[in-house]
């Protein structure tokens, strides 16, 4: 599908508008493929890692947490942000342990998810985990979550019905479903 694609924009100049703890915002001047120039405002983010942790009896671990930007609680798979240059796989393992208090014997790579490609460069790395073992949950001091498990088929239904709206969670559920149906996890 990507063979022969030639669309490209070339950055001519970058100005940092905001530099924060989690994101940096830049305004870039770019040259378009027709030679004209345009402006691109980009939210730059180090990325994240997300884990669909599947129990032996076919349930997925979730966290329910308040998301300030949406002013409500969301139901999500365990996930967290990467530090600059951090390897996403150990980060996924860390987040599963920190948020849920679980480690896993086996992982599968579910690919990446680009949550907001129109203005943000965030890449979320998706993983599945099984062979789970309980450990101690160790949340960050500013992190408040409720851990719950939901049967896989119910989580799938909730994603389809709009009860689960988090994009990375929806992507991971359906990629894991495909992997399971193919007998690969």
N, C-alpha and C positions, 0 to 999 in steps of 0.2 A: 504494500500500500504506500509506503513512503518513498519508493524508488522514483526518481525523476522529479521530485519536488524541488523547486528552486526559489521559493519565496523567502525573502530575507530582508531584515532591516539592520542597518549598521549604525552603531552608536557613534555620535560625533562629539558629544560633550555630556558630562554628568555633573549635577549639582545635588549635594546632600541637603535635604529640606529638614529632616528630623532624624535624630539618632537616639533610640531608646534602649531599654533593657531587653526587649524581645524583637523589635523590628527597627529597620532603618527605612526611611522613605527618600527616594531620589526622584529628580526630574531630569530626564534624559532628552537630549535632542538627537533625533535619528534621521538617517537618510533612507527614504523609501525606495522600493525597487524601480519606481518611475523617475527617480532623481530628485523629487521634492523632499522637503524636510517636514518633520512633525515632532510633537512633544509626547513623551511617554512618562507618566507618573507610575513609579513602581514601589511596591512594598516589598522589601527584602527581608527574608526570614531564613534562619539556619535549617529549617525543616523539622520533621518529627518522625516518630515511630509509633506504630499501633499494633496491638496483638489481639487476635481472635483466639482466646484460650478455651479449648473444648475439653470438657470433663469426660471421664470414661462412660458416663451415662447420657452423653449427647447434649449437655447444656453448655452455654457460653457464659463466661464471666462478663459482667457489665459494671460500670460505675455510673451513679447518678450524681451530677454536680451542677452547681449554679454557674451559669456562663453569663458574666456581666454584660458583654456586648449584645446579647439577646434578651437580657433581663428575665431569664427563666432557667429552670433546671433542664438539663438535657440528659438523655440516656445514651452512653457511649461505651465503646470498647476501651480498655485501658490504653492510654497513650500519653506521650509527652514530647516536649521539644528537645531538639538536639542542641548541643553546644557547638560552636564553630569548629568544623572539621571532625566532629565526632562520628565514629562508625555507627550506623543506625541499628545493626543487630544487637550489640551489647546494650545500646540504649533501650531497645524494645524489651530485652530481658530485665533490665533495671526497672523500667516502668511497670512491668507485670508484677515484679516483686514488691516495689514500693506501694503501688496503688491497691493491689488486690491481696498481696501476701501469698503469692504462688510462684513456684518455679516449674520448669517443664523439662522433660527428657528429650522431646523431639520438637523441632520447628520446621516450618515450610515457608518459603518466601512467596508472598502473594503479589509481589510487584510494587509499583508506586502509584500514588494517587496525587493528582495535581488539583487542589481544591478551588483555586480561584485564578485561573490562567490568564484572565484579562488584565490583571494589574498586580499580581503577586507572584514571586518566584518560589514560594514554599513547595517542597516535595515531601510527602508523607510516605514512609516506607511501611508496607503492610506485611504482617507475618501471621501465621497460624501456629498454635502450640497445642501439644497434647502430652499425655503422661505427666499429669500435673501433681504437684506436691505442695501442701500447705506449709508456709513459713510465717514469719511475723510481718504484718503490714507495717511500713514505715513511711508515712506521708511527710511531705515537706511541711514546715510550720504554717504556711499559708494555704494549705490544701485541705479541703473538706469534702469527702465523698462517702456515699453509701454504696457498698458492694452488694451485688445480687447476681444470681444465676437465672437464666431464662432458657428453656428448651430451644434447641436450634430451630425447629420448625416454627415455633412461636416467634422467635426473633426475626425469622424470614418474613412471616406474616406481618409483624409490626413494621418492618421496613417497607413492605409493599403498601401497607395501609396508611403510612405517614405518621405512625406513632413514634418511630425512630426517624429523626431528620438529619442527624449528623452524617455528612458525606463520607468521611473516612470509614465510619462504622458500616454504612450501607455497602460501600465498595468491598470491604473486607468480608462481610457476610456472604455476598453473592460470589465472590471469588473463591471463598472456602467451600461454598455449596458446589461449585463446578469441580473443584479438586476432589471433594468427597464422592461426587457422582462418577468421576473418572476412576475411582478406586485408588487414588494417589495419596490419601490422608485419612 
